[in-house]
Amino acid sequence: MVVIQREINDTIENEIEKLNETFLDLKNRASEVRKQGKDTFMLDITMIDFLPKLKMAKNTYDKKDLLVAKKIIENIKKELEIIEKGSNFDHIKELISDAFEKIRHEKFKEAKLIYRAIIKIYKILSKDEQKVFYKACFEIKSRLEKSKK
């Protein structure tokens, strides 16, 4: 077997090392998010794709392979930020729960403030998501109107 030595490209090696370090940091953040009970399935699938692409870039020194690895890192970052921040769907769920809790304890002014926040989020949800929350929003509004009487 003949082994062909190739020159080491320090620039690409440094980029690969930075990508690997970034990946390890993102992997740790994903672990923390997972421990909080948040769904990381799609993130995990994306992370599985990264290491083979990084190895390919390391073996070929091809800039295209390096760009693919960078793109995957960017996708992982975006997905992780969305999971960490939480979606509007999750946020409105929490707000609805809080509003009902305030109404139960007859704290109608606080419930009304929460209801305003709910409506702001409700308006930017998709039509399907709006359908999920319509009855709850209507119920909160009705109870707040009854409290005025």
C-alpha positions as CSV (number, residue, x, y, z in Angstrom):
1,M,0.0,0.0,0.0
2,V,1.3,3.4,-0.9
3,V,0.6,6.3,1.3
4,I,0.6,9.7,-0.3
5,Q,1.5,12.6,2.0
6,R,-0.2,15.8,1.3
7,E,0.6,19.3,2.5
8,I,-1.2,20.5,5.6
9,N,-3.2,23.6,4.9
10,D,-3.1,25.5,8.2
11,T,-5.9,27.9,7.3
12,I,-8.3,25.1,6.6
13,E,-7.1,23.1,9.6
14,N,-7.8,26.1,11.8
15,E,-11.2,26.5,10.4
16,I,-12.0,22.9,10.9
17,E,-10.8,23.1,14.5
18,K,-13.0,26.2,15.1
19,L,-16.0,24.4,13.6
20,N,-15.3,21.4,15.9
21,E,-15.1,23.6,19.0
22,T,-18.3,25.4,18.0
23,F,-20.0,22.1,17.5
24,L,-18.9,20.8,21.0
25,D,-20.3,24.0,22.5
26,L,-23.5,23.6,20.7
27,K,-23.7,20.0,21.7
28,N,-23.4,21.0,25.4
29,R,-26.1,23.7,25.0
30,A,-28.4,21.1,23.3
31,S,-27.8,18.8,26.3
32,E,-28.8,21.5,28.7
33,V,-32.0,22.2,26.7
34,R,-32.8,18.5,26.6
35,K,-32.4,18.3,30.4
36,Q,-35.1,21.1,30.6
37,G,-37.5,18.7,28.8
38,K,-37.6,20.5,25.5
39,D,-37.9,18.6,22.3
40,T,-34.6,18.4,20.5
41,F,-35.3,15.7,17.9
42,M,-34.8,17.8,14.8
43,L,-31.7,19.4,16.3
44,D,-30.3,15.9,17.1
45,I,-30.9,14.8,13.5
46,T,-29.0,17.8,12.2
47,M,-26.2,17.3,14.6
48,I,-25.8,13.7,13.4
49,D,-25.0,15.1,9.9
50,F,-22.2,17.4,11.0
51,L,-19.3,15.1,12.0
52,P,-19.2,13.1,8.7
53,K,-19.2,16.4,6.8
54,L,-16.4,17.8,9.0
55,K,-14.4,14.6,8.4
56,M,-14.9,14.9,4.7
57,A,-13.7,18.6,4.8
58,K,-10.7,17.5,6.8
59,N,-9.8,14.7,4.3
60,T,-10.3,16.6,1.1
61,Y,-9.4,20.2,2.1
62,D,-12.1,21.2,-0.4
63,K,-13.7,24.5,0.3
64,K,-17.1,23.2,-0.8
65,D,-17.0,20.5,1.9
66,L,-16.0,23.1,4.4
67,L,-18.9,25.3,3.4
68,V,-21.3,22.4,3.8
69,A,-20.0,21.9,7.4
70,K,-20.3,25.6,8.1
71,K,-23.9,25.6,6.8
72,I,-24.8,22.7,9.1
73,I,-23.3,24.6,12.1
74,E,-25.4,27.6,11.2
75,N,-28.5,25.4,11.0
76,I,-27.8,23.9,14.3
77,K,-27.3,27.4,15.9
78,K,-30.6,28.6,14.5
79,E,-32.5,25.5,15.6
80,L,-31.0,25.7,19.0
81,E,-31.8,29.4,19.4
82,I,-35.5,28.6,18.5
83,I,-35.6,25.8,21.0
84,E,-34.0,27.9,23.8
85,K,-36.1,30.9,23.1
86,G,-39.3,28.9,22.8
87,S,-41.9,29.2,20.2
88,N,-44.8,31.6,20.1
89,F,-47.0,28.5,20.5
90,D,-45.3,27.6,23.8
91,H,-45.4,31.2,25.0
92,I,-49.1,31.7,24.3
93,K,-49.8,28.3,26.1
94,E,-48.1,29.6,29.2
95,L,-49.9,33.0,29.0
96,I,-53.3,31.4,28.7
97,S,-52.6,29.2,31.7
98,D,-51.5,32.3,33.7
99,A,-54.6,34.3,32.6
100,F,-56.9,31.5,33.7
101,E,-55.1,31.3,37.0
102,K,-55.5,35.1,37.6
103,I,-59.2,34.9,36.7
104,R,-59.6,32.0,39.2
105,H,-58.1,34.2,41.9
106,E,-60.2,37.2,40.8
107,K,-57.1,39.3,39.8
108,F,-58.9,40.6,36.7
109,K,-56.6,43.6,36.1
110,E,-53.6,41.3,35.8
111,A,-55.6,38.8,33.7
112,K,-56.5,41.6,31.3
113,L,-52.8,42.6,30.9
114,I,-52.0,39.0,30.2
115,Y,-54.9,38.8,27.7
116,R,-53.5,41.7,25.8
117,A,-50.1,39.9,25.5
118,I,-52.0,36.8,24.3
119,I,-53.8,38.7,21.6
120,K,-50.5,40.2,20.3
121,I,-49.0,36.7,19.9
122,Y,-52.3,35.2,18.7
123,K,-52.3,37.6,15.7
124,I,-48.9,36.3,14.5
125,L,-49.7,32.6,14.8
126,S,-50.5,30.5,11.8
127,K,-54.2,29.9,11.1
128,D,-53.8,26.3,12.4
129,E,-52.2,27.5,15.6
130,Q,-54.9,30.1,16.0
131,K,-57.6,27.4,15.8
132,V,-56.0,25.6,18.7
133,F,-56.2,28.6,21.0
134,Y,-59.4,30.3,19.7
135,K,-61.7,28.7,22.3
136,A,-59.4,29.5,25.2
137,C,-58.9,33.1,24.1
138,F,-62.7,33.5,23.7
139,E,-63.3,32.1,27.1
140,I,-60.8,34.4,28.7
141,K,-62.3,37.4,27.0
142,S,-65.8,36.3,28.1
143,R,-64.8,35.9,31.7
144,L,-63.1,39.3,31.7
145,E,-66.2,41.0,30.3
146,K,-68.4,39.3,32.9
147,S,-66.0,40.6,35.6
148,K,-66.8,44.2,34.6
149,K,-70.5,43.7,35.3
